[in-house]
């Protein structure tokens, strides 16, 4: 089983950018589909987007055009580039091995207005 660790969160101003990383350890990372999710306090966890093993991506409408997911299978890392950040993007961001309950611990993103 893979172990996922998110990093890169922090405090940014509206309109700023952050790049999150999801570093994986374990077996067969290159064959896995990885999703990014976020959860604000008191709200449901929601899908941000995902990247398939072959590199194709899909995004929630709320982040399309602003966020980009990529992966480096040599480094066993998936990235979430977040641009034009809004206060509504404030949440804990998690990565997940898709179709499993294998989650990272999350990283906090706070966007100030």
N, CA, C and O atoms as a GROMACS GRO file, in nm:
protein
  452
    1UNK      N    1   0.083  -0.119   0.000
    1UNK     CA    2   0.000   0.000   0.000
    1UNK      C    3   0.087   0.124   0.000
    1UNK      O    4   0.194   0.126   0.060
    2UNK      N    5   0.040   0.228  -0.068
    2UNK     CA    6   0.116   0.352  -0.075
    2UNK      C    7   0.082   0.440   0.044
    2UNK      O    8  -0.027   0.432   0.101
    3UNK      N    9   0.176   0.524   0.080
    3UNK     CA   10   0.158   0.625   0.182
    3UNK      C   11   0.168   0.762   0.115
    3UNK      O   12   0.263   0.788   0.042
    4UNK      N   13   0.070   0.848   0.139
    4UNK     CA   14   0.063   0.979   0.076
    4UNK      C   15   0.087   1.088   0.178
    4UNK      O   16   0.034   1.083   0.290
    5UNK      N   17   0.166   1.188   0.141
    5UNK     CA   18   0.196   1.301   0.226
    5UNK      C   19   0.182   1.429   0.146
    5UNK      O   20   0.252   1.448   0.046
    6UNK      N   21   0.090   1.516   0.187
    6UNK     CA   22   0.071   1.645   0.122
    6UNK      C   23   0.162   1.750   0.186
    6UNK      O   24   0.194   1.743   0.304
    7UNK      N   25   0.202   1.846   0.105
    7UNK     CA   26   0.279   1.958   0.154
    7UNK      C   27   0.257   2.077   0.063
    7UNK      O   28   0.201   2.063  -0.046
    8UNK      N   29   0.301   2.194   0.107
    8UNK     CA   30   0.297   2.313   0.024
    8UNK      C   31   0.189   2.413   0.060
    8UNK      O   32   0.184   2.520   0.000
    9UNK      N   33   0.104   2.380   0.154
    9UNK     CA   34   0.000   2.472   0.193
    9UNK      C   35   0.056   2.592   0.267
    9UNK      O   36   0.172   2.594   0.306
   10UNK      N   37  -0.030   2.691   0.285
   10UNK     CA   38   0.011   2.812   0.353
   10UNK      C   39  -0.093   2.920   0.342
   10UNK      O   40  -0.207   2.895   0.302
   11UNK      N   41  -0.053   3.039   0.379
   11UNK     CA   42  -0.139   3.157   0.376
   11UNK      C   43  -0.100   3.244   0.258
   11UNK      O   44   0.016   3.283   0.244
   12UNK      N   45  -0.198   3.276   0.174
   12UNK     CA   46  -0.174   3.362   0.058
   12UNK      C   47  -0.287   3.463   0.047
   12UNK      O   48  -0.395   3.444   0.102
   13UNK      N   49  -0.259   3.570  -0.025
   13UNK     CA   50  -0.360   3.671  -0.052
   13UNK      C   51  -0.447   3.630  -0.170
   13UNK      O   52  -0.407   3.549  -0.253
   14UNK      N   53  -0.565   3.686  -0.176
   14UNK     CA   54  -0.651   3.668  -0.292
   14UNK      C   55  -0.574   3.702  -0.420
   14UNK      O   56  -0.507   3.806  -0.428
   15UNK      N   57  -0.584   3.615  -0.518
   15UNK     CA   58  -0.512   3.633  -0.642
   15UNK      C   59  -0.376   3.568  -0.646
   15UNK      O   60  -0.313   3.563  -0.752
   16UNK      N   61  -0.330   3.517  -0.534
   16UNK     CA   62  -0.200   3.455  -0.528
   16UNK      C   63  -0.201   3.312  -0.574
   16UNK      O   64  -0.303   3.260  -0.619
   17UNK      N   65  -0.084   3.248  -0.563
   17UNK     CA   66  -0.066   3.112  -0.611
   17UNK      C   67   0.004   3.026  -0.507
   17UNK      O   68   0.080   3.076  -0.423
   18UNK      N   69  -0.024   2.897  -0.513
   18UNK     CA   70   0.045   2.797  -0.434
   18UNK      C   71   0.058   2.671  -0.517
   18UNK      O   72  -0.025   2.644  -0.604
   19UNK      N   73   0.162   2.595  -0.491
   19UNK     CA   74   0.175   2.463  -0.550
   19UNK      C   75   0.181   2.360  -0.438
   19UNK      O   76   0.272   2.362  -0.355
   20UNK      N   77   0.085   2.271  -0.438
   20UNK     CA   78   0.082   2.162  -0.342
   20UNK      C   79   0.147   2.038  -0.402
   20UNK      O   80   0.143   2.016  -0.523
   21UNK      N   81   0.205   1.958  -0.315
   21UNK     CA   82   0.265   1.832  -0.356
   21UNK      C   83   0.201   1.718  -0.281
   21UNK      O   84   0.165   1.730  -0.164
   22UNK      N   85   0.186   1.607  -0.348
   22UNK     CA   86   0.141   1.482  -0.289
   22UNK      C   87   0.249   1.380  -0.318
   22UNK      O   88   0.259   1.328  -0.429
   23UNK      N   89   0.329   1.352  -0.218
   23UNK     CA   90   0.440   1.260  -0.233
   23UNK      C   91   0.397   1.122  -0.189
   23UNK      O   92   0.340   1.104  -0.081
   24UNK      N   93   0.425   1.024  -0.271
   24UNK     CA   94   0.383   0.887  -0.246
   24UNK      C   95   0.502   0.797  -0.223
   24UNK      O   96   0.605   0.810  -0.289
   25UNK      N   97   0.485   0.707  -0.130
   25UNK     CA   98   0.582   0.600  -0.111
   25UNK      C   99   0.506   0.469  -0.118
   25UNK      O  100   0.390   0.461  -0.078
   26UNK      N  101   0.571   0.368  -0.168
   26UNK     CA  102   0.506   0.239  -0.181
   26UNK      C  103   0.522   0.183  -0.321
   26UNK      O  104   0.612   0.221  -0.396
   27UNK      N  105   0.434   0.094  -0.353
   27UNK     CA  106   0.446   0.019  -0.476
   27UNK      C  107   0.351   0.071  -0.584
   27UNK      O  108   0.239   0.113  -0.557
   28UNK      N  109   0.399   0.066  -0.704
   28UNK     CA  110   0.316   0.083  -0.825
   28UNK      C  111   0.248   0.219  -0.833
   28UNK      O  112   0.135   0.229  -0.881
   29UNK      N  113   0.316   0.324  -0.788
   29UNK     CA  114   0.258   0.457  -0.796
   29UNK      C  115   0.221   0.495  -0.938
   29UNK      O  116   0.117   0.556  -0.962
   30UNK      N  117   0.305   0.459  -1.032
   30UNK     CA  118   0.284   0.504  -1.170
   30UNK      C  119   0.155   0.450  -1.230
   30UNK      O  120   0.106   0.504  -1.329
   31UNK      N  121   0.101   0.344  -1.172
   31UNK     CA  122  -0.022   0.286  -1.223
   31UNK      C  123  -0.147   0.342  -1.156
   31UNK      O  124  -0.259   0.303  -1.190
   32UNK      N  125  -0.130   0.432  -1.061
   32UNK     CA  126  -0.242   0.479  -0.980
   32UNK      C  127  -0.299   0.611  -1.031
   32UNK      O  128  -0.227   0.698  -1.079
   33UNK      N  129  -0.430   0.623  -1.020
   33UNK     CA  130  -0.499   0.749  -1.040
   33UNK      C  131  -0.504   0.822  -0.907
   33UNK      O  132  -0.540   0.763  -0.805
   34UNK      N  133  -0.467   0.950  -0.906
   34UNK     CA  134  -0.460   1.029  -0.784
   34UNK      C  135  -0.556   1.146  -0.792
   34UNK      O  136  -0.558   1.219  -0.891
   35UNK      N  137  -0.635   1.163  -0.688
   35UNK     CA  138  -0.728   1.274  -0.681
   35UNK      C  139  -0.686   1.376  -0.578
   35UNK      O  140  -0.622   1.343  -0.478
   36UNK      N  141  -0.724   1.501  -0.602
   36UNK     CA  142  -0.713   1.608  -0.504
   36UNK      C  143  -0.852   1.646  -0.457
   36UNK      O  144  -0.944   1.660  -0.537
   37UNK      N  145  -0.865   1.661  -0.327
   37UNK     CA  146  -0.991   1.698  -0.263
   37UNK      C  147  -0.965   1.810  -0.164
   37UNK      O  148  -0.851   1.835  -0.126
   38UNK      N  149  -1.071   1.877  -0.124
   38UNK     CA  150  -1.057   1.980  -0.022
   38UNK      C  151  -1.178   1.978   0.069
   38UNK      O  152  -1.288   1.937   0.030
   39UNK      N  153  -1.157   2.024   0.190
   39UNK     CA  154  -1.264   2.027   0.289
   39UNK      C  155  -1.248   2.150   0.378
   39UNK      O  156  -1.147   2.166   0.446
   40UNK      N  157  -1.348   2.234   0.376
   40UNK     CA  158  -1.354   2.349   0.465
   40UNK      C  159  -1.428   2.308   0.592
   40UNK      O  160  -1.508   2.214   0.590
   41UNK      N  161  -1.401   2.376   0.704
   41UNK     CA  162  -1.468   2.340   0.830
   41UNK      C  163  -1.620   2.340   0.816
   41UNK      O  164  -1.678   2.436   0.764
   42UNK      N  165  -1.682   2.234   0.863
   42UNK     CA  166  -1.826   2.224   0.858
   42UNK      C  167  -1.884   2.189   0.723
   42UNK      O  168  -2.006   2.183   0.708
   43UNK      N  169  -1.800   2.166   0.624
   43UNK     CA  170  -1.848   2.135   0.490
   43UNK      C  171  -1.806   1.995   0.448
   43UNK      O  172  -1.715   1.936   0.506
   44UNK      N  173  -1.872   1.945   0.347
   44UNK     CA  174  -1.837   1.815   0.291
   44UNK      C  175  -1.704   1.824   0.216
   44UNK      O  176  -1.669   1.926   0.158
   45UNK      N  177  -1.632   1.714   0.220
   45UNK     CA  178  -1.514   1.706   0.137
   45UNK      C  179  -1.556   1.700  -0.009
   45UNK      O  180  -1.648   1.626  -0.044
   46UNK      N  181  -1.488   1.776  -0.094
   46UNK     CA  182  -1.526   1.783  -0.233
   46UNK      C  183  -1.408   1.757  -0.324
   46UNK      O  184  -1.293   1.785  -0.290
   47UNK      N  185  -1.439   1.703  -0.439
   47UNK     CA  186  -1.337   1.676  -0.539
   47UNK      C  187  -1.289   1.806  -0.602
   47UNK      O  188  -1.370   1.889  -0.643
   48UNK      N  189  -1.159   1.822  -0.609
   48UNK     CA  190  -1.097   1.932  -0.683
   48UNK      C  191  -1.064   1.888  -0.825
   48UNK      O  192  -1.094   1.959  -0.921
   49UNK      N  193  -1.004   1.773  -0.838
   49UNK     CA  194  -0.969   1.718  -0.967
   49UNK      C  195  -0.889   1.592  -0.948
   49UNK      O  196  -0.855   1.554  -0.836
   50UNK      N  197  -0.858   1.527  -1.059
   50UNK     CA  198  -0.778   1.406  -1.050
   50UNK      C  199  -0.690   1.393  -1.172
   50UNK      O  200  -0.713   1.457  -1.275
   51UNK      N  201  -0.591   1.310  -1.159
   51UNK     CA  202  -0.502   1.279  -1.269
   51UNK      C  203  -0.492   1.128  -1.280
   51UNK      O  204  -0.468   1.058  -1.181
   52UNK      N  205  -0.510   1.078  -1.400
   52UNK     CA  206  -0.501   0.937  -1.424
   52UNK      C  207  -0.356   0.894  -1.441
   52UNK      O  208  -0.267   0.977  -1.457
   53UNK      N  209  -0.335   0.765  -1.437
   53UNK     CA  210  -0.199   0.713  -1.449
   53UNK      C  211  -0.134   0.757  -1.580
   53UNK      O  212  -0.013   0.779  -1.585
   54UNK      N  213  -0.214   0.769  -1.684
   54UNK     CA  214  -0.162   0.811  -1.813
   54UNK      C  215  -0.143   0.960  -1.828
   54UNK      O  216  -0.091   1.005  -1.931
   55UNK      N  217  -0.184   1.038  -1.729
   55UNK     CA  218  -0.162   1.181  -1.730
   55UNK      C  219  -0.282   1.266  -1.764
   55UNK      O  220  -0.273   1.389  -1.753
   56UNK      N  221  -0.392   1.208  -1.804
   56UNK     CA  222  -0.511   1.287  -1.831
   56UNK      C  223  -0.568   1.341  -1.701
   56UNK      O  224  -0.553   1.280  -1.595
   57UNK      N  225  -0.635   1.455  -1.708
   57UNK     CA  226  -0.686   1.523  -1.590
   57UNK      C  227  -0.830   1.565  -1.608
   57UNK      O  228  -0.880   1.575  -1.720
   58UNK      N  229  -0.896   1.588  -1.496
   58UNK     CA  230  -1.029   1.646  -1.494
   58UNK      C  231  -1.042   1.731  -1.369
   58UNK      O  232  -0.976   1.704  -1.269
   59UNK      N  233  -1.127   1.834  -1.376
   59UNK     CA  234  -1.137   1.931  -1.268
   59UNK      C  235  -1.281   1.965  -1.237
   59UNK      O  236  -1.369   1.958  -1.323
   60UNK      N  237  -1.304   2.002  -1.112
   60UNK     CA  238  -1.432   2.058  -1.076
   60UNK      C  239  -1.451   2.193  -1.144
   60UNK      O  240  -1.355   2.265  -1.169
   61UNK      N  241  -1.575   2.225  -1.175
   61UNK     CA  242  -1.603   2.352  -1.241
   61UNK      C  243  -1.551   2.472  -1.162
   61UNK      O  244  -1.510   2.573  -1.220
   62UNK      N  245  -1.552   2.461  -1.031
   62UNK     CA  246  -1.513   2.573  -0.947
   62UNK      C  247  -1.366   2.610  -0.960
   62UNK      O  248  -1.326   2.721  -0.923
   63UNK      N  249  -1.284   2.519  -1.011
   63UNK     CA  250  -1.140   2.546  -1.021
   63UNK      C  251  -1.089   2.541  -1.163
   63UNK      O  252  -0.971   2.569  -1.186
   64UNK      N  253  -1.172   2.507  -1.259
   64UNK     CA  254  -1.128   2.500  -1.398
   64UNK      C  255  -1.070   2.633  -1.443
   64UNK      O  256  -1.128   2.739  -1.418
   65UNK      N  257  -0.958   2.625  -1.510
   65UNK     CA  258  -0.891   2.744  -1.557
   65UNK      C  259  -0.798   2.807  -1.457
   65UNK      O  260  -0.719   2.894  -1.492
   66UNK      N  261  -0.806   2.765  -1.332
   66UNK     CA  262  -0.720   2.820  -1.227
   66UNK      C  263  -0.623   2.717  -1.170
   66UNK      O  264  -0.510   2.751  -1.135
   67UNK      N  265  -0.667   2.593  -1.161
   67UNK     CA  266  -0.585   2.487  -1.101
   67UNK      C  267  -0.538   2.390  -1.208
   67UNK      O  268  -0.608   2.366  -1.307
   68UNK      N  269  -0.420   2.335  -1.188
   68UNK     CA  270  -0.364   2.237  -1.279
   68UNK      C  271  -0.300   2.124  -1.200
   68UNK      O  272  -0.221   2.148  -1.108
   69UNK      N  273  -0.333   2.002  -1.236
   69UNK     CA  274  -0.275   1.883  -1.172
   69UNK      C  275  -0.175   1.821  -1.268
   69UNK      O  276  -0.201   1.808  -1.388
   70UNK      N  277  -0.061   1.784  -1.215
   70UNK     CA  278   0.040   1.716  -1.294
   70UNK      C  279   0.105   1.608  -1.209
   70UNK      O  280   0.082   1.600  -1.089
   71UNK      N  281   0.186   1.525  -1.273
   71UNK     CA  282   0.253   1.420  -1.196
   71UNK      C  283   0.390   1.394  -1.252
   71UNK      O  284   0.417   1.414  -1.371
   72UNK      N  285   0.476   1.348  -1.164
   72UNK     CA  286   0.610   1.305  -1.199
   72UNK      C  287   0.625   1.165  -1.143
   72UNK      O  288   0.647   1.147  -1.023
   73UNK      N  289   0.612   1.067  -1.229
   73UNK     CA  290   0.615   0.929  -1.183
   73UNK      C  291   0.754   0.884  -1.140
   73UNK      O  292   0.768   0.788  -1.064
   74UNK      N  293   0.856   0.953  -1.188
   74UNK     CA  294   0.992   0.922  -1.142
   74UNK      C  295   1.009   0.965  -0.997
   74UNK      O  296   1.072   0.895  -0.918
   75UNK      N  297   0.954   1.080  -0.964
   75UNK     CA  298   0.961   1.131  -0.827
   75UNK      C  299   0.848   1.083  -0.738
   75UNK      O  300   0.844   1.114  -0.619
   76UNK      N  301   0.755   1.008  -0.794
   76UNK     CA  302   0.640   0.959  -0.719
   76UNK      C  303   0.563   1.074  -0.653
   76UNK      O  304   0.526   1.067  -0.536
   77UNK      N  305   0.540   1.178  -0.730
   77UNK     CA  306   0.475   1.298  -0.677
   77UNK      C  307   0.370   1.349  -0.774
   77UNK      O  308   0.391   1.351  -0.895
   78UNK      N  309   0.256   1.389  -0.718
   78UNK     CA  310   0.151   1.458  -0.791
   78UNK      C  311   0.143   1.601  -0.738
   78UNK      O  312   0.155   1.624  -0.617
   79UNK      N  313   0.124   1.695  -0.828
   79UNK     CA  314   0.121   1.835  -0.792
   79UNK      C  315  -0.015   1.896  -0.819
   79UNK      O  316  -0.088   1.852  -0.908
   80UNK      N  317  -0.048   1.996  -0.741
   80UNK     CA  318  -0.166   2.078  -0.764
   80UNK      C  319  -0.121   2.223  -0.767
   80UNK      O  320  -0.094   2.283  -0.662
   81UNK      N  321  -0.114   2.279  -0.886
   81UNK     CA  322  -0.080   2.420  -0.902
   81UNK      C  323  -0.208   2.501  -0.893
   81UNK      O  324  -0.302   2.479  -0.970
   82UNK      N  325  -0.214   2.594  -0.800
   82UNK     CA  326  -0.332   2.674  -0.775
   82UNK      C  327  -0.299   2.820  -0.802
   82UNK      O  328  -0.212   2.878  -0.736
   83UNK      N  329  -0.368   2.878  -0.898
   83UNK     CA  330  -0.350   3.018  -0.934
   83UNK      C  331  -0.479   3.095  -0.913
   83UNK      O  332  -0.586   3.036  -0.899
   84UNK      N  333  -0.467   3.225  -0.911
   84UNK     CA  334  -0.584   3.313  -0.895
   84UNK      C  335  -0.669   3.270  -0.777
   84UNK      O  336  -0.791   3.259  -0.788
   85UNK      N  337  -0.606   3.248  -0.665
   85UNK     CA  338  -0.675   3.194  -0.549
   85UNK      C  339  -0.778   3.292  -0.494
   85UNK      O  340  -0.760   3.414  -0.497
   86UNK      N  341  -0.886   3.235  -0.445
   86UNK     CA  342  -0.997   3.309  -0.388
   86UNK      C  343  -1.019   3.266  -0.244
   86UNK      O  344  -0.978   3.156  -0.207
   87UNK      N  345  -1.082   3.349  -0.162
   87UNK     CA  346  -1.111   3.306  -0.025
   87UNK      C  347  -1.192   3.177  -0.020
   87UNK      O  348  -1.177   3.100   0.075
   88UNK      N  349  -1.275   3.152  -0.118
   88UNK     CA  350  -1.354   3.030  -0.124
   88UNK      C  351  -1.269   2.905  -0.141
   88UNK      O  352  -1.318   2.794  -0.120
   89UNK      N  353  -1.143   2.921  -0.178
   89UNK     CA  354  -1.052   2.808  -0.190
   89UNK      C  355  -0.993   2.766  -0.056
   89UNK      O  356  -0.925   2.664  -0.049
   90UNK      N  357  -1.017   2.842   0.048
   90UNK     CA  358  -0.965   2.809   0.180
   90UNK      C  359  -1.020   2.675   0.226
   90UNK      O  360  -1.141   2.655   0.231
   91UNK      N  361  -0.931   2.584   0.259
   91UNK     CA  362  -0.969   2.449   0.297
   91UNK      C  363  -0.844   2.370   0.331
   91UNK      O  364  -0.732   2.415   0.307
   92UNK      N  365  -0.866   2.252   0.386
   92UNK     CA  366  -0.760   2.154   0.394
   92UNK      C  367  -0.764   2.072   0.266
   92UNK      O  368  -0.870   2.023   0.226
   93UNK      N  369  -0.651   2.059   0.202
   93UNK     CA  370  -0.642   1.987   0.076
   93UNK      C  371  -0.580   1.851   0.098
   93UNK      O  372  -0.478   1.838   0.165
   94UNK      N  373  -0.642   1.749   0.040
   94UNK     CA  374  -0.601   1.611   0.055
   94UNK      C  375  -0.578   1.548  -0.082
   94UNK      O  376  -0.642   1.584  -0.180
   95UNK      N  377  -0.488   1.454  -0.086
   95UNK     CA  378  -0.478   1.369  -0.202
   95UNK      C  379  -0.521   1.227  -0.165
   95UNK      O  380  -0.517   1.188  -0.048
   96UNK      N  381  -0.560   1.153  -0.266
   96UNK     CA  382  -0.614   1.020  -0.245
   96UNK      C  383  -0.578   0.931  -0.362
   96UNK      O  384  -0.576   0.974  -0.477
   97UNK      N  385  -0.551   0.805  -0.331
   97UNK     CA  386  -0.547   0.705  -0.436
   97UNK      C  387  -0.691   0.678  -0.476
   97UNK      O  388  -0.771   0.631  -0.395
   98UNK      N  389  -0.724   0.709  -0.600
   98UNK     CA  390  -0.863   0.701  -0.642
   98UNK      C  391  -0.917   0.560  -0.630
   98UNK      O  392  -0.845   0.462  -0.648
   99UNK      N  393  -1.044   0.554  -0.599
   99UNK     CA  394  -1.118   0.430  -0.580
   99UNK      C  395  -1.074   0.353  -0.456
   99UNK      O  396  -1.099   0.233  -0.444
  100UNK      N  397  -1.008   0.421  -0.365
  100UNK     CA  398  -0.967   0.364  -0.237
  100UNK      C  399  -1.000   0.461  -0.125
  100UNK      O  400  -1.046   0.572  -0.148
  101UNK      N  401  -0.976   0.417  -0.003
  101UNK     CA  402  -0.985   0.504   0.113
  101UNK      C  403  -0.846   0.540   0.164
  101UNK      O  404  -0.827   0.561   0.284
  102UNK      N  405  -0.751   0.546   0.075
  102UNK     CA  406  -0.613   0.576   0.108
  102UNK      C  407  -0.589   0.725   0.086
  102UNK      O  408  -0.569   0.770  -0.027
  103UNK      N  409  -0.592   0.802   0.195
  103UNK     CA  410  -0.578   0.947   0.194
  103UNK      C  411  -0.449   0.991   0.261
  103UNK      O  412  -0.396   0.923   0.349
  104UNK      N  413  -0.399   1.107   0.218
  104UNK     CA  414  -0.297   1.174   0.294
  104UNK      C  415  -0.357   1.246   0.414
  104UNK      O  416  -0.479   1.242   0.434
  105UNK      N  417  -0.273   1.310   0.493
  105UNK     CA  418  -0.318   1.378   0.613
  105UNK      C  419  -0.368   1.520   0.587
  105UNK      O  420  -0.433   1.578   0.674
  106UNK      N  421  -0.340   1.575   0.472
  106UNK     CA  422  -0.390   1.705   0.435
  106UNK      C  423  -0.293   1.818   0.462
  106UNK      O  424  -0.204   1.807   0.546
  107UNK      N  425  -0.312   1.927   0.388
  107UNK     CA  426  -0.233   2.048   0.408
  107UNK      C  427  -0.326   2.168   0.399
  107UNK      O  428  -0.412   2.176   0.311
  108UNK      N  429  -0.310   2.262   0.491
  108UNK     CA  430  -0.400   2.375   0.502
  108UNK      C  431  -0.366   2.483   0.401
  108UNK      O  432  -0.250   2.523   0.387
  109UNK      N  433  -0.467   2.529   0.330
  109UNK     CA  434  -0.456   2.643   0.240
  109UNK      C  435  -0.552   2.750   0.290
  109UNK      O  436  -0.671   2.726   0.304
  110UNK      N  437  -0.499   2.867   0.316
  110UNK     CA  438  -0.580   2.979   0.362
  110UNK      C  439  -0.558   3.097   0.268
  110UNK      O  440  -0.445   3.138   0.244
  111UNK      N  441  -0.667   3.150   0.215
  111UNK     CA  442  -0.662   3.263   0.122
  111UNK      C  443  -0.730   3.381   0.189
  111UNK      O  444  -0.849   3.376   0.219
  112UNK      N  445  -0.655   3.485   0.213
  112UNK     CA  446  -0.707   3.603   0.280
  112UNK      C  447  -0.769   3.699   0.180
  112UNK      O  448  -0.722   3.710   0.067
  113UNK      N  449  -0.873   3.768   0.221
  113UNK     CA  450  -0.942   3.862   0.134
  113UNK      C  451  -0.886   4.002   0.149
  113UNK      O  452  -0.933   4.094   0.083
   0.00000   0.00000   0.00000
